[in-house]
Amino acid sequence: MFLQNEIYLRPQSRGFHLITDEIVHALPEISKIRHGMLQVFIKHTSASLTINENADPTVRDDFESHFNKMVPQNASYYRHTLEGADDMPAHIKTSMLDVSVQIPITNGRLNLGTWQGIYLCEHRNHGGARKLVLSVWGA
């Protein structure tokens, strides 16, 4: 079986947001797969995806704080500035993380660790709705 679906995520504030439930709800067909894979791809250059802690929200706050220190706004050497002070740092942060994640599917469920969740990493102050391509394959 192979299927692909595109979904829009509602606009989020800048930061790291759990989106695991939204992805699972968009793909009820996962429940029929014994062994397979899910690939999640974000169609943007200023937002990214990662997998990390899903229980304590302060982890997501710490991610945002750390990334903002590593990649500051208004660095004097940025040349790409026409789209706002948050745009070039957003591109850099996206490249540091990634635009896709893969998760195994086992017995009809995402085979994530106990404390793992899928994050939307919104790097813009007002990024808007984000489009994901969800690809599933398996048997």
Stockholm file with secondary structure:
# STOCKHOLM 1.0

chainA/1-139         MFLQNEIYLRPQSRGFHLITDEIVHALPEISKIRHGMLQVFIKHTSASLTINENADPTVRDDFESHFNKMVPQNASYYRHTLEGADDMPAHIKTSMLDVSVQIPITNGRLNLGTWQGIYLCEHRNHGGARKLVLSVWGA
#=GR chainA/1-139 SS CEEEEEEEECCCCSEEEECHHHHHHHCGGGGGCSEEEEEEEECCSSEEEEEEECSCHHHHHHHHHHHHHHSCTTCTTCCCCTTCTTHHHHHHHHHHSCSEEEEEEETTEECCCTTEEEEEEECSTTCCCEEEEEEEEEC
#=GC SS_cons         CEEEEEEEECCCCSEEEECHHHHHHHCGGGGGCSEEEEEEEECCSSEEEEEEECSCHHHHHHHHHHHHHHSCTTCTTCCCCTTCTTHHHHHHHHHHSCSEEEEEEETTEECCCTTEEEEEEECSTTCCCEEEEEEEEEC
//
